[in-house]
Amino acid sequence: MTTDEIIIIRKLFTFIVLLNLAGLIVAIMDVWPYPRNYTDALVLGNLLTAILVRNELFGRFVYLLVNKLFARVSGKLTLLHGSHAF
């Protein structure tokens, strides 16, 4: 794994932890009743997401997607503002 892929995995991990934290807060406040009714489905979803994020093919796909997406956006912005803008 390259350093860039490890950075992406860390960002995905942070995003998932923050999403779980937000879900826990909303579940504790009884705003979202799904986790209380279907705890097993929520646990299984977290487990499958953790496995997916650690999968090397998924990491490579996300890395490729991010590079292609931001290369297009960066290229368009460079055309609009000149090469010295970035």
N, C-alpha and C positions, 0 to 999 in steps of 0.2 A: 504494500500500500504506500502511496506517496503521501507527502506531507499535506497536500491540498485535500486529498480524500479524507485524511484524519480530521482536518479542520471542519470539513462538511459534516462528518459524523458527530463531532462535538456540537456543532450548531443544531443539528437535528435532535440530539439528545437534550440540549437545553430547551428547544421548542417543545418537545414532548413532555419534559418535566414541568414546564410552565403551563402547558395545556392540562396536564393532570392536576396540577395545583389549583388551577381555575375551576376545573370540574369538581374537585373536592370541596372547595369553598362554596360553590353553588349548591352542591348536594347537602352540605351541612346546613345551609340556610333554608333548605326545603323549597328552593325555587325550581329545581330540576329533579323530579321524582324518579327518573329512570334508574339511577344507580341504586336506589333503595329497593326497587322492584326487581331489577335484573342484575344483581351484583356479579353473578357468574359470567354473564356476557361481557360485562365491563372488564373483568379480570382477564378473560380470554382475549379480548381486543387489545389490552395493554401488552399481554405476552406476545401475541402475534406481531404487533408493531415493533416491539423490542427485537424480535428475531429478524424482522424485515430490515430494520435499520442496520443491524450488524452484518447483513448479507453483503458480500463484496460486489455482486452484480448490481444490487440496488444502489450501492454507493457510486459505482461507476456510471450508472444511468443518471443519477442525480447530478453528478459532476459534469457529465456531457450536456445535460439539459441546461444547467446553469451557465456553462460556458457558451453554448450556442445562443441562449436567450440574451445574455448580457453583451455578447459580441455584436449582436444586431442592434441593441439599444445604444451601445457605446458608439458604434459606427454611424448611426443616424445622428446622434448628438454631436459627433465630431464634424459631420458634414454641415450641421446647422451653425455651430459655433467656432469652427476652425480647429486645427489640431492642437493649438496651445491651450485649449480649454480643459483638456484632460491630460 
